[in-house]
Amino acid sequence: MRGGGSGVAEAPRKRESVPLNPRAIWLVLGAATSVQFGAALAATLFDQLGPGGTVWLRLLFAALILLALWRPRLSGRPPRELALVVAFGLALAVMNTGFYEAIDRIPLGICVTIEFVGPLGLAVALSRRARDAVWIVLAAAGILLLARGTSEGLDGVGVLFAVIAGCAWAVYILLSARVGKTWGSGTGLAVAMAVGAIVVAPLSIADGGADLLDPALLAQGVAVAVLSSAIPYSLELEALRRIPAGVFGVLMSLEPAIAALAGFLVLGQDLVVREVVGIAAVVIASAGAARTARRPTVVD
């Protein structure tokens, strides 16, 4: 579960020859919209729970939902598979914590845009074609515009957290390909989500304290988990059965723009023209890389 996404970017997919399905396009866009508005809702909890407490509620309730849905079995699993899913859970914990810490300091749309550099860099690296470096150059130009988009500039710590989240997202993509093969369907993700919730629990207690027991805040945490995980996860799984992976990647590249819209509507975060141009540059770069990159290799 990427910080700005639902976590199935590399779920099992049909072959690239699958014909384009208009319904699937709406499924992907619906998933991206759910994820980003879920993130915006999460940001409204920061005053009471802090980023740590909020990310824990998201991971905890998402884990409970997925565990109930998939009912994974740990018995009989070899140590290698258990270690793999634990590493997957650690990547989830770092990715989500970094993302929430970032949106506590910088606008949601800008955060998601910076975070996309992780999977974008991975896509270009997997491509191994020099011409695809143009996407990195375009994305770098967009990030530079974002960094200079306001008179006072962006919060440096927030940018650092967004970069960390993006790097963890790239690791997550690589691991998800292996977890999907060895665990199958959503069972690996369910276990990894539980691992992530356990890992961030100490931070959540330090951030949220007694407020983590507030029924109203817990209800909002459930809503965040449903919007950020359960709904988009289901929609993306359906979409991936109907459209080629490359088309899926291009559509998911619209997330920074959707995040900017969610930040504006829910959090009142305005963007200047330079920031809009910067986000557009990263969206184009991500879409271009998604169309030309190779899928991660699954190593046994």
C-alpha positions as CSV (number, residue, x, y, z in Angstrom):
1,M,0.0,0.0,0.0
2,R,1.8,2.9,-1.2
3,G,1.6,6.2,0.8
4,G,-0.5,7.9,-1.9
5,G,-2.0,4.7,-3.3
6,S,-3.7,1.5,-2.5
7,G,-0.7,-0.9,-2.7
8,V,-1.5,-3.1,-5.7
9,A,0.6,-1.3,-8.3
10,E,2.3,-4.7,-9.0
11,A,-0.5,-7.1,-8.3
12,P,-0.9,-10.0,-10.7
13,R,-2.0,-8.7,-14.1
14,K,-3.3,-10.0,-17.3
15,R,-1.2,-10.1,-20.4
16,E,-0.5,-6.8,-22.3
17,S,-2.8,-8.1,-25.2
18,V,-5.9,-7.6,-23.0
19,P,-8.1,-5.1,-25.0
20,L,-8.9,-1.7,-23.5
21,N,-12.0,-1.7,-21.4
22,P,-13.7,1.7,-20.8
23,R,-15.2,0.5,-17.5
24,A,-11.7,-0.4,-16.3
25,I,-10.6,3.2,-16.9
26,W,-13.3,4.4,-14.5
27,L,-12.3,1.7,-12.0
28,V,-8.7,2.9,-11.9
29,L,-9.7,6.6,-11.7
30,G,-12.1,5.7,-8.9
31,A,-9.4,3.9,-7.1
32,A,-6.9,6.8,-7.4
33,T,-9.6,9.3,-6.3
34,S,-10.5,7.2,-3.3
35,V,-6.8,6.9,-2.3
36,Q,-6.1,10.6,-2.4
37,F,-9.3,11.8,-0.7
38,G,-8.5,9.2,1.9
39,A,-5.2,10.8,2.4
40,A,-6.8,14.2,2.7
41,L,-9.2,12.9,5.3
42,A,-6.2,11.4,7.2
43,A,-4.5,14.8,7.3
44,T,-7.5,16.2,9.2
45,L,-6.6,13.8,12.1
46,F,-3.1,15.1,12.5
47,D,-4.0,17.7,15.1
48,Q,-5.4,15.0,17.5
49,L,-3.4,11.9,16.6
50,G,-0.3,13.2,14.8
51,P,1.0,11.5,11.6
52,G,2.2,8.5,13.6
53,G,-1.2,7.8,15.2
54,T,-3.0,8.3,12.0
55,V,-0.8,6.0,9.9
56,W,-1.2,3.3,12.6
57,L,-5.0,3.5,12.4
58,R,-4.9,3.2,8.6
59,L,-2.6,0.2,8.7
60,L,-4.4,-1.4,11.6
61,F,-7.9,-1.2,10.2
62,A,-6.7,-2.0,6.7
63,A,-5.0,-5.1,8.1
64,L,-8.1,-6.2,9.9
65,I,-10.2,-5.8,6.8
66,L,-7.8,-7.6,4.6
67,L,-7.1,-10.4,7.1
68,A,-10.9,-11.0,7.4
69,L,-11.2,-11.0,3.6
70,W,-8.3,-13.2,2.7
71,R,-7.7,-15.3,5.9
72,P,-4.1,-16.1,5.2
73,R,-2.4,-19.1,6.9
74,L,1.0,-18.8,8.3
75,S,1.4,-22.5,9.3
76,G,3.6,-24.5,6.9
77,R,5.1,-21.5,5.3
78,P,8.9,-21.8,4.9
79,P,11.1,-19.2,6.7
80,R,12.1,-17.6,3.4
81,E,8.4,-16.7,2.6
82,L,7.8,-15.4,6.1
83,A,11.0,-13.2,5.9
84,L,9.8,-11.9,2.5
85,V,6.4,-10.8,3.8
86,V,8.0,-9.2,6.9
87,A,10.3,-7.2,4.6
88,F,7.2,-6.3,2.6
89,G,5.5,-5.1,5.8
90,L,8.6,-3.0,6.7
91,A,8.5,-1.3,3.3
92,L,4.8,-0.6,3.9
93,A,5.5,0.9,7.3
94,V,8.3,3.2,6.0
95,M,6.3,4.2,2.9
96,N,3.1,5.1,4.8
97,T,4.9,6.8,7.7
98,G,7.0,8.8,5.4
99,F,4.0,9.9,3.4
100,Y,2.0,11.0,6.4
101,E,4.9,12.8,8.0
102,A,5.3,14.6,4.6
103,I,1.7,15.7,4.2
104,D,1.8,17.1,7.7
105,R,4.5,19.6,6.4
106,I,3.9,20.1,2.7
107,P,0.7,20.2,0.4
108,L,-0.8,16.8,-0.5
109,G,-0.5,17.3,-4.3
110,I,3.2,18.3,-4.0
111,C,3.9,15.4,-1.7
112,V,2.4,12.8,-4.0
113,T,4.2,14.3,-6.9
114,I,7.6,14.1,-5.2
115,E,6.8,10.5,-4.0
116,F,6.2,9.4,-7.6
117,V,9.9,9.9,-8.3
118,G,10.5,6.6,-6.5
119,P,8.5,4.3,-8.9
120,L,9.4,6.6,-11.8
121,G,13.1,6.1,-11.1
122,L,12.5,2.3,-10.8
123,A,10.7,2.2,-14.1
124,V,13.5,4.0,-15.9
125,A,16.1,1.7,-14.3
126,L,14.2,-1.4,-15.3
127,S,13.9,0.0,-18.8
128,R,17.7,0.1,-19.3
129,R,17.2,2.4,-22.3
130,A,19.1,5.6,-22.4
131,R,16.3,7.5,-24.2
132,D,14.0,6.9,-21.2
133,A,16.3,9.1,-19.1
134,V,14.3,11.9,-20.6
135,W,11.5,11.1,-18.1
136,I,13.9,11.6,-15.2
137,V,15.0,14.9,-16.6
138,L,11.4,16.0,-17.1
139,A,10.5,14.9,-13.5
140,A,13.5,16.6,-12.1
141,A,12.4,19.8,-13.8
142,G,9.0,19.4,-12.3
143,I,10.3,18.9,-8.8
144,L,12.6,22.0,-9.2
145,L,9.5,24.0,-10.1
146,L,7.7,22.7,-7.0
147,A,10.6,23.5,-4.7
148,R,10.6,27.1,-5.9
149,G,6.8,27.3,-6.2
150,T,6.3,29.5,-3.1
151,S,8.1,32.6,-1.9
152,E,9.2,30.8,1.3
153,G,9.9,27.5,-0.4
154,L,8.8,24.0,0.8
155,D,9.5,22.6,4.2
156,G,12.8,20.7,3.8
157,V,11.9,18.0,6.3
158,G,8.6,17.4,4.5
159,V,10.4,17.0,1.2
160,L,12.8,14.6,2.7
161,F,9.9,12.5,4.1
162,A,8.3,12.5,0.7
163,V,11.5,11.2,-0.9
164,I,11.8,8.5,1.7
165,A,8.2,7.5,1.0
166,G,9.0,7.4,-2.7
167,C,12.1,5.2,-2.2
168,A,10.1,2.9,0.0
169,W,7.4,2.7,-2.7
170,A,10.0,1.6,-5.2
171,V,11.1,-1.2,-2.8
172,Y,7.5,-2.0,-2.2
173,I,6.9,-2.5,-6.0
174,L,9.9,-4.9,-6.3
175,L,8.8,-6.9,-3.2
176,S,5.2,-7.0,-4.2
177,A,6.0,-8.9,-7.4
178,R,7.7,-11.6,-5.4
179,V,5.1,-11.6,-2.6
180,G,2.3,-11.9,-5.2
181,K,4.0,-15.0,-6.7
182,T,4.8,-16.8,-3.5
183,W,1.7,-15.9,-1.4
184,G,-0.9,-15.3,-4.1
185,S,-3.8,-12.8,-4.3
186,G,-4.1,-10.5,-1.3
187,T,-2.9,-12.9,1.4
188,G,0.6,-11.5,1.4
189,L,-0.6,-7.9,1.5
190,A,-2.9,-8.7,4.4
191,V,0.0,-10.2,6.4
192,A,2.3,-7.4,5.4
193,M,-0.2,-4.8,6.5
194,A,-0.4,-6.5,9.9
195,V,3.4,-6.4,10.2
196,G,3.4,-2.7,9.3
197,A,0.8,-2.0,11.9
198,I,2.9,-3.7,14.6
199,V,6.1,-1.9,13.5
200,V,4.5,1.6,13.7
201,A,2.6,0.9,16.9
202,P,5.2,2.5,19.2
203,L,5.3,5.7,17.1
204,S,1.5,5.8,17.1
205,I,1.3,5.6,20.9
206,A,3.9,8.4,21.2
207,D,2.0,10.6,18.7
208,G,-1.7,9.8,19.5
209,G,-1.7,8.8,23.1
210,A,-5.1,8.5,24.8
211,D,-6.8,10.1,21.7
212,L,-6.3,6.7,20.0
213,L,-9.2,5.5,22.2
214,D,-11.6,8.2,21.1
215,P,-14.5,6.5,19.3
216,A,-15.0,9.4,16.9
217,L,-11.4,9.4,15.9
218,L,-11.4,5.6,15.6
219,A,-14.4,5.9,13.2
220,Q,-12.5,8.4,11.1
221,G,-9.6,6.0,11.1
222,V,-11.8,3.3,9.7
223,A,-13.0,5.6,7.0
224,V,-9.4,6.4,6.1
225,A,-8.5,2.7,5.9
226,V,-11.6,2.0,3.7
227,L,-10.9,4.9,1.4
228,S,-7.1,4.4,1.2
229,S,-7.1,0.6,1.1
230,A,-10.3,-1.5,0.9
231,I,-12.1,0.4,-1.9
232,P,-9.1,1.2,-4.2
233,Y,-7.6,-2.3,-3.7
234,S,-10.9,-3.9,-4.8
235,L,-11.3,-1.5,-7.8
236,E,-7.7,-2.0,-9.0
237,L,-7.9,-5.7,-8.8
238,E,-11.0,-5.6,-11.1
239,A,-9.3,-3.1,-13.4
240,L,-6.2,-5.1,-13.8
241,R,-8.3,-8.0,-15.2
242,R,-9.5,-5.7,-18.0
243,I,-6.7,-3.5,-19.2
244,P,-3.0,-3.8,-20.1
245,A,-0.5,-3.1,-17.3
246,G,1.0,-0.2,-19.3
247,V,-2.4,1.5,-19.6
248,F,-2.9,1.0,-15.9
249,G,0.4,2.7,-15.1
250,V,-0.5,5.7,-17.2
251,L,-3.8,6.1,-15.5
252,M,-2.2,5.8,-12.1
253,S,0.2,8.6,-13.1
254,L,-2.7,11.0,-12.7
255,E,-2.6,10.6,-8.9
256,P,-0.5,13.7,-8.3
257,A,-3.1,15.8,-10.1
258,I,-6.0,14.1,-8.2
259,A,-4.1,14.6,-4.9
260,A,-3.8,18.3,-5.7
261,L,-7.5,18.4,-6.2
262,A,-8.2,16.6,-3.0
263,G,-5.9,18.9,-1.1
264,F,-7.7,21.9,-2.5
265,L,-11.2,20.6,-1.8
266,V,-10.7,19.0,1.6
267,L,-7.7,20.9,3.1
268,G,-8.0,24.3,1.3
269,Q,-4.5,23.9,-0.2
270,D,-4.1,26.3,-3.1
271,L,-1.4,25.9,-5.8
272,V,0.4,28.6,-7.7
273,V,0.8,28.3,-11.5
274,R,4.4,27.2,-11.1
275,E,3.4,24.3,-8.9
276,V,0.7,23.3,-11.3
277,V,3.2,23.2,-14.1
278,G,5.6,21.2,-11.9
279,I,2.9,18.6,-11.1
280,A,2.0,18.3,-14.7
281,A,5.6,17.7,-15.7
282,V,5.9,14.8,-13.2
283,V,2.5,13.4,-14.3
284,I,3.7,13.4,-18.0
285,A,7.1,11.8,-17.0
286,S,5.4,9.1,-14.9
287,A,3.0,8.3,-17.7
288,G,5.8,8.1,-20.2
289,A,7.8,5.9,-18.1
290,A,4.8,3.6,-17.4
291,R,4.3,3.1,-21.1
292,T,7.9,2.2,-21.9
293,A,9.2,0.5,-18.7
294,R,9.5,-3.2,-18.2
295,R,7.8,-5.0,-15.3
296,P,9.9,-5.9,-12.3
297,T,11.6,-9.3,-12.6
298,V,10.4,-11.8,-10.0
299,V,13.4,-13.7,-8.7
300,D,12.8,-17.1,-7.0
